[in-house]
Amino acid sequence: MNFYISDLHLFHKNVTRAGKDFDDRPFEDLEDMHSVIKEKWNAKVTNGDTVYILGDMAMRGTQEELIAFVSTLKGHKIIIRGNHDDIRDLRYKQLFDEICDYKEINDTLNGENVRLVLCHYPILMWKNQHYGSILLYGHVHNSIEEYYFKKCLREMNNEEFFDRRSGTKILRAYNVGCMMPYMDYEPRTLSEIVENYEEFTTKVVRERKNYKGENIPLNEWEIKIQEDFPFMEQDPSDKGNIYRKYGFEFAGGWYDILRECLEAIVARYAEDGIGLAEIDFVPCQLKEKFGTLRFYYGYTDEHCVNAALDFLNAGLTMRFKPNDEDEGDDVKTKRRKDIRTIVSTAEQKSKCTCEMCGAEGKLRNNSDIGIYRVKTLCDSCHEKRIKIMQQEKLSKI
Ligand SMILES: [Zn+2]
């Protein structure tokens, strides 16, 4: 049987709590990490199996301790080298059946033969990608780079051009880094990777219940936001968070504004070296109020602050900011101030963007013609709205 894993980073103190723990691994120190990895590996792999290690087995290949440790791991080991693998020491070298930088093999998935491309680095265009070939890779860990790679793949999967050229094969690539939640520090078969991945990746909500209790499918943009920004996942069973439970309370004309805002937030975290999985930003409520966008949020360690005073005439909103935002000037405080600016910029933009279609719009206040609810609309959506209101009035006479 074939197993896959990558980026174990053996003997690398900074992937444990004794060091920087940059992967957020659950190990106190190297001893702890090594014993868990060895136990999981040898409980599963036999000497008749083959384990493909997709790079960065360890930080160095010349330590006697490392050589001794790797020799206790069962199975035939084939290493597809990563940037940290130094395999010059003969004693280390002979522990591997094969050492290479890139490999193409066959494996089976649900009883079907599948072509696999194995490489330490994620490749955007890999061999036969449109014909069902699966890429396994490592290197990027659970980082912002993983997020951007997956984002590119999703966009390519949504691109009709690729479908027409090659049938309907969806692009499939899996990061087999041991720290990925679906890998959990053990070598896994292709079937395990594919099945676990589905289970662990974003659980996107695709429909909501209306007031009659019927399921209404969500708009495509509402699904896309959840897919592209895991911290924007919805969850109808969450009773404590209005956004998670009810989703977006405005129309799709503001999609671009929202998307730009979320991308800026992700980029701001990335500036501080924080990957997508560690983002502590929590959306609390996203709605239209007095014709403009309101984006209330909090942080995992800071309860949502959704209290705001609106001055309708001036179009101003006074927001009560999280308590500790002005205290100190550390990295977190600075970042949270910047995020506040990013969010309020998005809210400002909604004041001149049609909520229905995204075209240039303005706040419409038409109580003179019987429209009391203000909305930001473009000329044509505004006219449409007036027509509908008049028809409704006529039908009541
Ligand atoms: Zn419009």
Boltz pocket constraint, residues with backbone or C-beta under 6 A from the ligand:
constraints:
  - pocket:
      binder: B
      contacts: [[A, 354], [A, 355], [A, 356], [A, 357], [A, 358], [A, 359], [A, 361], [A, 377], [A, 378], [A, 379], [A, 380], [A, 381], [A, 382]]
      max_distance: 6.0
